[in-house]
């Protein structure tokens, strides 16, 4: 996984394009019994740039005293400053549903997590509520987490922490789920998409999809690899990333 794709200016585009790529590779394999639908949830939350890495209120010095109210003689004069408040922002999150043709029953939900699903706030609350609803239903859940930032979503039993996670929760195995954990230097594992009990799961080669998408979108032209990614890498991962980039001729 390329950690530079997490940056705020690229992730929304990468997220949407990868979801479409997954849908496109699944679609022909699922015919004629199932189809893949791209769904969305929309809600309002405080603007992300006021939630992450900035104070509760940004402060700006007033530029002109002409904007101040007249002061009466003897009154204490306090020069105001202009502050920025967190304005509501419409958040759209897209996900995939595999539906049975004819009944439109949702067999599997596939979620590709975004920062809004993981950082503390309304987005995480809504997603965790939706996650619990799916886990309490007869719908399989596939959850792909390619975001290093923020805490992981709740799970128990992992023997080792990992930067990235793919969780496959089959209805018949709950509360157990298959966890595919991997780190920066590891290949992205393939994962199965479960279907109804009498159908074999369909496997997705996520590494191949990410590589192809990276090339088609020309992300190498949009990323400055001489700068540190956000969030920064651990010292060990930073050394590995620099050596890998040098081996690819990206850094001199």
N, C-alpha and C positions, 0 to 999 in steps of 0.2 A: 504494500500500500504506500502511496506517495503522501507523506504527511503535509506537504505543501497544499494539497487540495482542500485541506480543512479551512483555509483562510476565508474570511467572510465574503470576499468578492467572487470566489470561485465555487464554494460549496453548493449554493442553491442550484446553479446550473449543472454541476456534476451530479447532484442528487437526482434531479429530474431526468437527465439523460441516462443515468445508470438504471433507474426504474424502467424506463422505456426499453432499454436494451434487454433487461431481464424479461420483460413482458414479451418482447419480440422473439426471444429464443425459446420461451416456454410455449407460446401460442401454437405453433405447428405440431409440437409433440403432444399437446393435450387434445387436439381435435380427434374425433367429433364429439366426445363426451363432455368436454369442459371448454371454457373460454376464460381469458384473462381480462379483467376490467381494471382500469386505472381510476381510483376513487380519491376523494380529497376531504379534508376537514378544515374548516375555516373558523377562526376565533380572533378576538382582539386581546392584545397584551401590550405592556409597556415596551417602548422601542428597545431593541437588544443592546444598542451601544450605550444606553444609560444603565443597563443591568450588569454589564461585564466590563471590568477593568476601568471604571470611571467612578468618581464619587457619586453620592446620592443626588447631588445637584451640581451642575457645572456653573461656575461663577464667572461673570464678565464685568469689567469696570464700566460704569456709565460713561458714555462718550460726550455728553453735553449737559451742562448745568441748566440749559434752557428748558429741559424736560422736568426739572424739579418744581414742586409746588412752592408758592411764595411762603417765606418764613416771617412770622410776626416777631417784633422786637423782644428780645429776652428768651425766645424759644430756643431750645437745644436743636442744633442742626446736625442731622446725621445724613451723610451722603449715601444714597442707596446704590446697590449694585444690581445688575441684571443677571438673573439666574435662569437656567433652562430646566423645565419640568419634563418628566417622562410622559410624552404624549402617547395616546393609544395607537397601535400599529396593527394592521390586519395581517395575520399569519395564515398562510395556506400550506398545509402539509399533505403530500400525496403518498398513496400506498397502493398495493395491488391486492385484488381479490380474485381467487380462482372460483368460478361458479359453475355449477352443473347446468348444462344446456337443457332447456325445457322448464326446469323448476326454478332456476336462478338461485338455488340454495348456495350459500357461501361455504365452500369446502375448506379453503385455506386462505388465511390472511398473511401477506408478506409486507413487513415494515422495514424500510431503510431509515435508520434513525438520523435525526438532525440535531444540532445543538439545542434547538428549542424543546426537544423531547428529553434532554438530559440535564440542562441547567435548572436550578431551583426556580420555581415560579409556576405560572398558570399552565404553560405548555407541558411541563413535566407532570403536573397534577392531572391534566386531561388525558395525557397519554397513558399514565399508570392506571387510571380508571378504565380506559378502553382496553388496556392489556388484561386487566382482571376480568372484564366482561367476556373477552375472547376465551380466556383460560377457563371460565366457568361455563362455556358453551360446547357445542359439538363441532367446533371449527378448529382446525390445526392452526398453529402460529409459527411463522418463520420471522425471526428478528435479526437484522444485520446491523452491527454497530461498528462503523469504521471511523468513529470520532474518538480521539484520545482525550479531549477536554471533558471536564465535569465527571461526577461520579457515575459508576455503572448502575444500571437498573437492577432491582432486587433479584438475587438468586442465591441459592445455598448449595454447598457441596463442591465448589471448584477447588481443585488441589493446588492450583497456582494461579496467580494473577496474570492477566494478559492485557496488552494494549487494545486489542481488537477482539470482537466476539461475534460468532454466529450461533444463534440458539434455535433449535428445531424442537417444537413442542407438539408431539402427536397426541391426539385425543386419548387413545387407548393406553398411553404410557404415563399420563399425568398422575401425580405431580412431578414425575421425573421428566427431564428434557435432555436432549443431546446438545452439549456445548462444544463448539469448535473454537478454541481459543488460539490466537496467534499474535506474534509480535512483529516489529518493524522489519526485521531481517528474514522473516519467514514468508514462504509463498502463501497467498490467500487460498485457503482450502475450498474445494468443491463441497457442495451441500445438497441433500435431498429435499425435494418439495413433496410432502406427503399428500396423498389423495384419499379417496374412499377405500375401505378395507380390501375390496377385491381388485384394486388397481395398484400396480407397482409405482413407487415414487419416481419422479423425474429429477435427474441430477442437473445442477447448474455449475458450470466451470466459471466461477466468479473472477478468478485471476485473468482468464482469457478475455472476459467482457471488459474488465477495467483496462487492460492493456490496449484493446482495440478502441475503446472510447477515448483514451488518452491521445492516441494517434489521430483519430478522426477530428477531435476537438482542438488539436494543436495546442495542448496545454503547455508544452515546452516553450511556446512563444509568449505565454501569459505569466509564467512563474519566474521570479528572480531567485535562482538557487544560490546566489552569493550571500543572501540574507538568511537569518534563522527563521524556521517556520514558527507559526503561532498555533497552539502553545509551543514553547521551546522543547527540544528533545532533552532526554537525560544525557549526561556526559558520555555514557557508553554508546547510546544510539546516535549521538551527534558524531562521534568518531566513525562509527560504521557507515553512516549516511555520507559523510564527506569522502571516505575511501571509495564508496560505491559510485558516487557522482564523478569522482576523478577517473575511475575505471571506465566510465561511460563517455568520457571526454566532455562532460558538462562543466566541470571545474578544472582549471589548469593547475 
